[in-house]
Amino acid sequence: MKRSLSLLLLSLGLMGCNPSDSVMTEPTRSPITLLIEEQIQPAWQQLVAESTAYNQLTTDFCKPDITNDIGLLQAQWKKTMLRWQTAETLSQLMLEENMEGWRFQFWPDKKNLTGRKVEARVAAESPIPILSDSVILQGLSAAEYLLFDQQVLEALNQKPSAYCQFLVENSEAILANGMELQQHWQPDGSFFTKAVALESATKNPLGLDGWVLNTLDSQTARLKKELSLPFSEKRTNLYLAESWRSGQSLEHIRQVIATFHAMAALASQQSGTPHPEKWLEISNRLTSLSQSVNALPHRFSEVIEQDRIEDLKQFKIQVDNLHASVVAVSKDLHVPLGFNSSDGD
């Protein structure tokens, strides 16, 4: 079914998206409910807030009577993308089933589909509504192409233009998609309801331990890909890096690891596990990962320029070791890995 962007934004706005409006009044909350209310809901609220600011900046930028530096848009894109990194990491187990993440970030993009699809849409005389078009065009990856590709930047500076029109449409789609997924995590939303139901299932329940361990399992696999694709054994190809146009790959990894820390801390406090030393091992590995990635330069290109490829390789080994610890802890706690959000249906 085709969605009207303006109607979707209006309806989502009228629903009321503030998680504080629907905090449970029960004296005790289940561990999954605690994760949702203390980490997942705030993450989506922050993403929507940054998306709103980004949408407003793009709208102002493309008005002929307003002169704004495109650097403001680039800075706001980075803030929005960091909020997506957190929201996606926390919610990945639910986003996976319908590939919802592609609505925000399309990676790896080995054939530059993002650039090709953006150029095709910009050249189209009568493009279809963006929410009915390819998900690649709706997200932050398309926005990155618009804001950080040098040739596109030259076109954007000649506003108003087809690029500028798409810039605004894309920012509206980012906001609409963020608001829609935020609603899924409200108490009456599909993700909230399903997560709580899985936690209390009589067969193969997915409690907080399972949620965090499965998230770490899947997301460390992604981190290894983020490190191995641009730095393969045969050659270095930074065009395969995540967010290579903006040079934010390592900054995104830092954000994901910080999110890991928050999730693991909550699990260690709430799980009542008979193996607290196992969660301590994971926490220590995460601390070591944070120290290592924070010591690296800001960009992959700077890693090469400073001749620190070996440091990056050692960091990848640490990610491998973290994954091994996740597998070991899952066995000790009898938590099966490989969860998909269709499990338990």
PyMOL commands that set and color helices and strands:
alter all, ss='L'
color gray80, all
select helices_A, chain A and resi 5-15+19-22+31-61+70-95+100-103+113-123+130-132+135-137+140-148+150-156+162-184+190-199+208-228+238-240+249-270+276-295+300-305+309-332
alter helices_A, ss='H'
color red, helices_A
deselect
rebuild
show_as cartoon
